[in-house]
Amino acid sequence: MTDQISHSTRVASLRALADPVRLALVDELARESVCACDLRARLQLSAPLLSHHLKVLREAGLVSCVKVGRRMQVTLDRDALGEVVASLGAA
């Protein structure tokens, strides 16, 4: 873990986490990596809405998405999330 994340990364991450739907996605992903279709069903989101929220989380560096066959596997980047949380105490 780095000593300090950049201000712009911190802002992007916190902005991404401030949305209730994205926070719910992070909560789901904290339990396990999961297929995007399962996230969609669990949170009752439309495909375009889920895609939008995952894009924001990806751009903030909080999740990664890997295509496995016809499915998209979504994984939480625990190190990146930990850096954001740690930066809150350093602010």
N, CA, C and O atoms as a GROMACS GRO file, in nm:
protein
  364
    1MET      N    1   0.084  -0.118   0.000
    1MET     CA    2   0.000   0.000   0.000
    1MET      C    3   0.088   0.124   0.000
    1MET      O    4   0.187   0.133   0.074
    2THR      N    5   0.052   0.220  -0.084
    2THR     CA    6   0.132   0.342  -0.088
    2THR      C    7   0.101   0.428   0.033
    2THR      O    8  -0.003   0.414   0.096
    3ASP      N    9   0.195   0.520   0.064
    3ASP     CA   10   0.176   0.608   0.179
    3ASP      C   11   0.058   0.701   0.159
    3ASP      O   12  -0.016   0.728   0.254
    4GLN      N   13   0.040   0.750   0.037
    4GLN     CA   14  -0.067   0.845   0.014
    4GLN      C   15  -0.110   0.837  -0.131
    4GLN      O   16  -0.027   0.832  -0.221
    5ILE      N   17  -0.241   0.835  -0.154
    5ILE     CA   18  -0.291   0.835  -0.291
    5ILE      C   19  -0.306   0.980  -0.336
    5ILE      O   20  -0.317   1.071  -0.253
    6SER      N   21  -0.307   1.001  -0.466
    6SER     CA   22  -0.317   1.138  -0.518
    6SER      C   23  -0.454   1.197  -0.483
    6SER      O   24  -0.552   1.126  -0.462
    7HIS      N   25  -0.456   1.327  -0.478
    7HIS     CA   26  -0.580   1.398  -0.446
    7HIS      C   27  -0.689   1.365  -0.548
    7HIS      O   28  -0.803   1.341  -0.510
    8SER      N   29  -0.654   1.363  -0.676
    8SER     CA   30  -0.755   1.337  -0.779
    8SER      C   31  -0.808   1.194  -0.770
    8SER      O   32  -0.927   1.171  -0.793
    9THR      N   33  -0.722   1.098  -0.736
    9THR     CA   34  -0.767   0.960  -0.718
    9THR      C   35  -0.859   0.949  -0.598
    9THR      O   36  -0.961   0.880  -0.602
   10ARG      N   37  -0.822   1.018  -0.492
   10ARG     CA   38  -0.904   1.017  -0.371
   10ARG      C   39  -1.042   1.076  -0.398
   10ARG      O   40  -1.143   1.019  -0.356
   11VAL      N   41  -1.047   1.189  -0.468
   11VAL     CA   42  -1.174   1.253  -0.500
   11VAL      C   43  -1.260   1.162  -0.587
   11VAL      O   44  -1.379   1.145  -0.562
   12ALA      N   45  -1.199   1.103  -0.691
   12ALA     CA   46  -1.274   1.013  -0.780
   12ALA      C   47  -1.329   0.894  -0.705
   12ALA      O   48  -1.444   0.853  -0.726
   13SER      N   49  -1.249   0.837  -0.617
   13SER     CA   50  -1.293   0.721  -0.540
   13SER      C   51  -1.406   0.756  -0.444
   13SER      O   52  -1.506   0.684  -0.436
   14LEU      N   53  -1.390   0.866  -0.373
   14LEU     CA   54  -1.495   0.906  -0.278
   14LEU      C   55  -1.623   0.944  -0.350
   14LEU      O   56  -1.733   0.914  -0.303
   15ARG      N   57  -1.610   1.009  -0.465
   15ARG     CA   58  -1.727   1.045  -0.544
   15ARG      C   59  -1.798   0.918  -0.592
   15ARG      O   60  -1.921   0.910  -0.590
   16ALA      N   61  -1.721   0.819  -0.633
   16ALA     CA   62  -1.779   0.692  -0.678
   16ALA      C   63  -1.852   0.622  -0.564
   16ALA      O   64  -1.960   0.567  -0.583
   17LEU      N   65  -1.793   0.624  -0.446
   17LEU     CA   66  -1.852   0.556  -0.331
   17LEU      C   67  -1.971   0.630  -0.271
   17LEU      O   68  -2.048   0.572  -0.195
   18ALA      N   69  -1.987   0.758  -0.304
   18ALA     CA   70  -2.094   0.838  -0.246
   18ALA      C   71  -2.231   0.802  -0.301
   18ALA      O   72  -2.332   0.834  -0.239
   19ASP      N   73  -2.237   0.736  -0.415
   19ASP     CA   74  -2.364   0.698  -0.474
   19ASP      C   75  -2.417   0.572  -0.406
   19ASP      O   76  -2.342   0.475  -0.392
   20PRO      N   77  -2.542   0.570  -0.364
   20PRO     CA   78  -2.596   0.452  -0.293
   20PRO      C   79  -2.590   0.322  -0.374
   20PRO      O   80  -2.564   0.216  -0.317
   21VAL      N   81  -2.614   0.329  -0.502
   21VAL     CA   82  -2.609   0.208  -0.585
   21VAL      C   83  -2.466   0.156  -0.594
   21VAL      O   84  -2.444   0.035  -0.581
   22ARG      N   85  -2.370   0.245  -0.615
   22ARG     CA   86  -2.231   0.201  -0.624
   22ARG      C   87  -2.182   0.148  -0.490
   22ARG      O   88  -2.103   0.053  -0.486
   23LEU      N   89  -2.226   0.207  -0.381
   23LEU     CA   90  -2.188   0.156  -0.250
   23LEU      C   91  -2.247   0.017  -0.229
   23LEU      O   92  -2.182  -0.070  -0.171
   24ALA      N   93  -2.369  -0.005  -0.275
   24ALA     CA   94  -2.430  -0.138  -0.267
   24ALA      C   95  -2.352  -0.239  -0.352
   24ALA      O   96  -2.335  -0.354  -0.312
   25LEU      N   97  -2.305  -0.196  -0.468
   25LEU     CA   98  -2.222  -0.284  -0.552
   25LEU      C   99  -2.093  -0.321  -0.479
   25LEU      O  100  -2.054  -0.437  -0.480
   26VAL      N  101  -2.029  -0.223  -0.418
   26VAL     CA  102  -1.905  -0.250  -0.343
   26VAL      C  103  -1.934  -0.346  -0.227
   26VAL      O  104  -1.855  -0.436  -0.200
   27ASP      N  105  -2.046  -0.327  -0.159
   27ASP     CA  106  -2.084  -0.418  -0.050
   27ASP      C  107  -2.098  -0.562  -0.101
   27ASP      O  108  -2.050  -0.656  -0.038
   28GLU      N  109  -2.163  -0.578  -0.216
   28GLU     CA  110  -2.178  -0.712  -0.275
   28GLU      C  111  -2.043  -0.770  -0.312
   28GLU      O  112  -2.016  -0.888  -0.285
   29LEU      N  113  -1.958  -0.688  -0.372
   29LEU     CA  114  -1.827  -0.736  -0.418
   29LEU      C  115  -1.731  -0.761  -0.302
   29LEU      O  116  -1.634  -0.835  -0.318
   30ALA      N  117  -1.756  -0.700  -0.187
   30ALA     CA  118  -1.672  -0.724  -0.070
   30ALA      C  119  -1.688  -0.870  -0.022
   30ALA      O  120  -1.598  -0.926   0.040
   31ARG      N  121  -1.802  -0.929  -0.051
   31ARG     CA  122  -1.826  -1.068  -0.012
   31ARG      C  123  -1.756  -1.165  -0.106
   31ARG      O  124  -1.698  -1.265  -0.062
   32GLU      N  125  -1.761  -1.134  -0.239
   32GLU     CA  126  -1.704  -1.224  -0.338
   32GLU      C  127  -1.700  -1.156  -0.475
   32GLU      O  128  -1.778  -1.065  -0.502
   33SER      N  129  -1.609  -1.202  -0.560
   33SER     CA  130  -1.612  -1.163  -0.700
   33SER      C  131  -1.734  -1.229  -0.761
   33SER      O  132  -1.769  -1.342  -0.726
   34VAL      N  133  -1.799  -1.159  -0.851
   34VAL     CA  134  -1.926  -1.212  -0.901
   34VAL      C  135  -1.947  -1.169  -1.046
   34VAL      O  136  -1.892  -1.068  -1.091
   35CYS      N  137  -2.026  -1.245  -1.115
   35CYS     CA  138  -2.063  -1.212  -1.253
   35CYS      C  139  -2.154  -1.089  -1.252
   35CYS      O  140  -2.239  -1.074  -1.165
   36ALA      N  141  -2.135  -1.003  -1.351
   36ALA     CA  142  -2.217  -0.882  -1.361
   36ALA      C  143  -2.365  -0.915  -1.368
   36ALA      O  144  -2.448  -0.842  -1.314
   37CYS      N  145  -2.399  -1.025  -1.434
   37CYS     CA  146  -2.541  -1.063  -1.444
   37CYS      C  147  -2.599  -1.095  -1.306
   37CYS      O  148  -2.716  -1.067  -1.280
   38ASP      N  149  -2.518  -1.153  -1.218
   38ASP     CA  150  -2.564  -1.181  -1.082
   38ASP      C  151  -2.582  -1.052  -1.002
   38ASP      O  152  -2.676  -1.038  -0.925
   39LEU      N  153  -2.489  -0.957  -1.021
   39LEU     CA  154  -2.503  -0.827  -0.954
   39LEU      C  155  -2.632  -0.759  -1.000
   39LEU      O  156  -2.706  -0.703  -0.919
   40ARG      N  157  -2.657  -0.766  -1.129
   40ARG     CA  158  -2.777  -0.704  -1.186
   40ARG      C  159  -2.903  -0.763  -1.122
   40ARG      O  160  -2.995  -0.689  -1.086
   41ALA      N  161  -2.907  -0.895  -1.107
   41ALA     CA  162  -3.023  -0.960  -1.047
   41ALA      C  163  -3.035  -0.928  -0.898
   41ALA      O  164  -3.144  -0.900  -0.849
   42ARG      N  165  -2.923  -0.933  -0.828
   42ARG     CA  166  -2.926  -0.908  -0.682
   42ARG      C  167  -2.974  -0.767  -0.650
   42ARG      O  168  -3.050  -0.748  -0.554
   43LEU      N  169  -2.931  -0.669  -0.729
   43LEU     CA  170  -2.965  -0.530  -0.699
   43LEU      C  171  -3.080  -0.478  -0.785
   43LEU      O  172  -3.118  -0.361  -0.774
   44GLN      N  173  -3.136  -0.565  -0.869
   44GLN     CA  174  -3.249  -0.531  -0.955
   44GLN      C  175  -3.222  -0.405  -1.037
   44GLN      O  176  -3.299  -0.308  -1.034
   45LEU      N  177  -3.111  -0.409  -1.110
   45LEU     CA  178  -3.071  -0.296  -1.194
   45LEU      C  179  -3.086  -0.334  -1.341
   45LEU      O  180  -3.073  -0.450  -1.378
   46SER      N  181  -3.114  -0.236  -1.424
   46SER     CA  182  -3.115  -0.260  -1.568
   46SER      C  183  -2.969  -0.277  -1.613
   46SER      O  184  -2.877  -0.231  -1.545
   47ALA      N  185  -2.950  -0.343  -1.725
   47ALA     CA  186  -2.816  -0.364  -1.778
   47ALA      C  187  -2.744  -0.232  -1.804
   47ALA      O  188  -2.627  -0.218  -1.768
   48PRO      N  189  -2.809  -0.133  -1.868
   48PRO     CA  190  -2.740  -0.006  -1.890
   48PRO      C  191  -2.702   0.066  -1.761
   48PRO      O  192  -2.594   0.125  -1.752
   49LEU      N  193  -2.788   0.061  -1.661
   49LEU     CA  194  -2.758   0.127  -1.534
   49LEU      C  195  -2.641   0.059  -1.463
   49LEU      O  196  -2.553   0.126  -1.410
   50LEU      N  197  -2.641  -0.074  -1.463
   50LEU     CA  198  -2.530  -0.147  -1.401
   50LEU      C  199  -2.401  -0.115  -1.475
   50LEU      O  200  -2.298  -0.092  -1.412
   51SER      N  201  -2.406  -0.114  -1.606
   51SER     CA  202  -2.288  -0.082  -1.685
   51SER      C  203  -2.232   0.055  -1.650
   51SER      O  204  -2.111   0.072  -1.636
   52HIS      N  205  -2.320   0.152  -1.636
   52HIS     CA  206  -2.277   0.288  -1.600
   52HIS      C  207  -2.207   0.289  -1.464
   52HIS      O  208  -2.099   0.346  -1.450
   53HIS      N  209  -2.269   0.228  -1.365
   53HIS     CA  210  -2.212   0.229  -1.231
   53HIS      C  211  -2.079   0.153  -1.224
   53HIS      O  212  -1.986   0.195  -1.155
   54LEU      N  213  -2.068   0.042  -1.296
   54LEU     CA  214  -1.942  -0.032  -1.299
   54LEU      C  215  -1.833   0.050  -1.368
   54LEU      O  216  -1.717   0.044  -1.328
   55LYS      N  217  -1.870   0.124  -1.471
   55LYS     CA  218  -1.773   0.210  -1.539
   55LYS      C  219  -1.716   0.314  -1.443
   55LYS      O  220  -1.596   0.338  -1.442
   56VAL      N  221  -1.802   0.376  -1.364
   56VAL     CA  222  -1.756   0.476  -1.267
   56VAL      C  223  -1.662   0.412  -1.165
   56VAL      O  224  -1.558   0.468  -1.133
   57LEU      N  225  -1.699   0.296  -1.114
   57LEU     CA  226  -1.614   0.226  -1.017
   57LEU      C  227  -1.482   0.182  -1.079
   57LEU      O  228  -1.378   0.188  -1.014
   58ARG      N  229  -1.485   0.138  -1.205
   58ARG     CA  230  -1.362   0.099  -1.275
   58ARG      C  231  -1.270   0.219  -1.295
   58ARG      O  232  -1.150   0.211  -1.270
   59GLU      N  233  -1.328   0.330  -1.341
   59GLU     CA  234  -1.247   0.450  -1.364
   59GLU      C  235  -1.188   0.505  -1.235
   59GLU      O  236  -1.082   0.569  -1.237
   60ALA      N  237  -1.255   0.480  -1.123
   60ALA     CA  238  -1.202   0.522  -0.993
   60ALA      C  239  -1.099   0.422  -0.941
   60ALA      O  240  -1.037   0.446  -0.838
   61GLY      N  241  -1.082   0.311  -1.012
   61GLY     CA  242  -0.982   0.212  -0.973
   61GLY      C  243  -1.027   0.119  -0.861
   61GLY      O  244  -0.944   0.054  -0.798
   62LEU      N  245  -1.157   0.114  -0.836
   62LEU     CA  246  -1.207   0.034  -0.725
   62LEU      C  247  -1.248  -0.108  -0.763
   62LEU      O  248  -1.252  -0.196  -0.677
   63VAL      N  249  -1.279  -0.130  -0.890
   63VAL     CA  250  -1.315  -0.264  -0.935
   63VAL      C  251  -1.246  -0.294  -1.067
   63VAL      O  252  -1.203  -0.203  -1.139
   64SER      N  253  -1.235  -0.422  -1.096
   64SER     CA  254  -1.187  -0.464  -1.227
   64SER      C  255  -1.289  -0.560  -1.285
   64SER      O  256  -1.358  -0.632  -1.212
   65CYS      N  257  -1.299  -0.562  -1.416
   65CYS     CA  258  -1.392  -0.648  -1.486
   65CYS      C  259  -1.314  -0.729  -1.589
   65CYS      O  260  -1.237  -0.674  -1.667
   66VAL      N  261  -1.335  -0.860  -1.587
   66VAL     CA  262  -1.266  -0.950  -1.679
   66VAL      C  263  -1.370  -1.038  -1.746
   66VAL      O  264  -1.453  -1.100  -1.679
   67LYS      N  265  -1.364  -1.044  -1.878
   67LYS     CA  266  -1.457  -1.129  -1.952
   67LYS      C  267  -1.413  -1.274  -1.941
   67LYS      O  268  -1.299  -1.307  -1.973
   68VAL      N  269  -1.503  -1.359  -1.896
   68VAL     CA  270  -1.478  -1.502  -1.884
   68VAL      C  271  -1.587  -1.572  -1.967
   68VAL      O  272  -1.701  -1.586  -1.923
   69GLY      N  273  -1.549  -1.614  -2.085
   69GLY     CA  274  -1.649  -1.669  -2.176
   69GLY      C  275  -1.745  -1.558  -2.218
   69GLY      O  276  -1.703  -1.456  -2.273
   70ARG      N  277  -1.873  -1.580  -2.193
   70ARG     CA  278  -1.973  -1.478  -2.226
   70ARG      C  279  -2.009  -1.391  -2.106
   70ARG      O  280  -2.091  -1.300  -2.117
   71ARG      N  281  -1.946  -1.418  -1.994
   71ARG     CA  282  -1.979  -1.346  -1.870
   71ARG      C  283  -1.870  -1.245  -1.835
   71ARG      O  284  -1.754  -1.259  -1.875
   72MET      N  285  -1.910  -1.143  -1.760
   72MET     CA  286  -1.817  -1.042  -1.713
   72MET      C  287  -1.801  -1.060  -1.562
   72MET      O  288  -1.895  -1.038  -1.485
   73GLN      N  289  -1.681  -1.102  -1.520
   73GLN     CA  290  -1.651  -1.122  -1.378
   73GLN      C  291  -1.605  -0.990  -1.318
   73GLN      O  292  -1.513  -0.927  -1.370
   74VAL      N  293  -1.667  -0.948  -1.209
   74VAL     CA  294  -1.636  -0.820  -1.146
   74VAL      C  295  -1.570  -0.848  -1.011
   74VAL      O  296  -1.620  -0.928  -0.931
   75THR      N  297  -1.457  -0.781  -0.986
   75THR     CA  298  -1.380  -0.802  -0.864
   75THR      C  299  -1.349  -0.668  -0.798
   75THR      O  300  -1.310  -0.573  -0.866
   76LEU      N  301  -1.366  -0.662  -0.669
   76LEU     CA  302  -1.331  -0.543  -0.591
   76LEU      C  303  -1.180  -0.538  -0.572
   76LEU      O  304  -1.118  -0.640  -0.539
   77ASP      N  305  -1.121  -0.422  -0.592
   77ASP     CA  306  -0.978  -0.404  -0.565
   77ASP      C  307  -0.965  -0.361  -0.418
   77ASP      O  308  -0.975  -0.243  -0.385
   78ARG      N  309  -0.944  -0.458  -0.333
   78ARG     CA  310  -0.939  -0.433  -0.188
   78ARG      C  311  -0.825  -0.340  -0.149
   78ARG      O  312  -0.838  -0.260  -0.056
   79ASP      N  313  -0.713  -0.350  -0.219
   79ASP     CA  314  -0.600  -0.262  -0.188
   79ASP      C  315  -0.635  -0.116  -0.218
   79ASP      O  316  -0.607  -0.027  -0.137
   80ALA      N  317  -0.698  -0.092  -0.333
   80ALA     CA  318  -0.737   0.045  -0.369
   80ALA      C  319  -0.839   0.099  -0.270
   80ALA      O  320  -0.830   0.214  -0.228
   81LEU      N  321  -0.935   0.017  -0.232
   81LEU     CA  322  -1.036   0.060  -0.135
   81LEU      C  323  -0.969   0.088   0.000
   81LEU      O  324  -1.004   0.185   0.068
   82GLY      N  325  -0.873   0.004   0.039
   82GLY     CA  326  -0.801   0.024   0.164
   82GLY      C  327  -0.723   0.154   0.165
   82GLY      O  328  -0.715   0.222   0.267
   83GLU      N  329  -0.664   0.189   0.049
   83GLU     CA  330  -0.590   0.315   0.040
   83GLU      C  331  -0.683   0.435   0.056
   83GLU      O  332  -0.647   0.534   0.120
   84VAL      N  333  -0.802   0.425  -0.001
   84VAL     CA  334  -0.899   0.534   0.011
   84VAL      C  335  -0.940   0.549   0.158
   84VAL      O  336  -0.942   0.660   0.211
   85VAL      N  337  -0.971   0.439   0.222
   85VAL     CA  338  -1.010   0.443   0.363
   85VAL      C  339  -0.897   0.497   0.450
   85VAL      O  340  -0.920   0.580   0.538
   86ALA      N  341  -0.774   0.450   0.425
   86ALA     CA  342  -0.661   0.499   0.501
   86ALA      C  343  -0.637   0.647   0.481
   86ALA      O  344  -0.592   0.716   0.572
   87SER      N  345  -0.666   0.696   0.360
   87SER     CA  346  -0.645   0.839   0.332
   87SER      C  347  -0.740   0.928   0.411
   87SER      O  348  -0.712   1.046   0.432
   88LEU      N  349  -0.851   0.872   0.453
   88LEU     CA  350  -0.948   0.951   0.530
   88LEU      C  351  -0.891   0.989   0.667
   88LEU      O  352  -0.916   1.099   0.717
   89GLY      N  353  -0.815   0.899   0.725
   89GLY     CA  354  -0.755   0.928   0.854
   89GLY      C  355  -0.635   1.021   0.844
   89GLY      O  356  -0.596   1.084   0.941
   90ALA      N  357  -0.577   1.028   0.723
   90ALA     CA  358  -0.458   1.112   0.702
   90ALA      C  359  -0.495   1.252   0.659
   90ALA      O  360  -0.408   1.340   0.652
   91ALA      N  361  -0.622   1.274   0.631
   91ALA     CA  362  -0.664   1.407   0.579
   91ALA      C  363  -0.664   1.513   0.686
   91ALA      O  364  -0.697   1.628   0.658
   0.00000   0.00000   0.00000
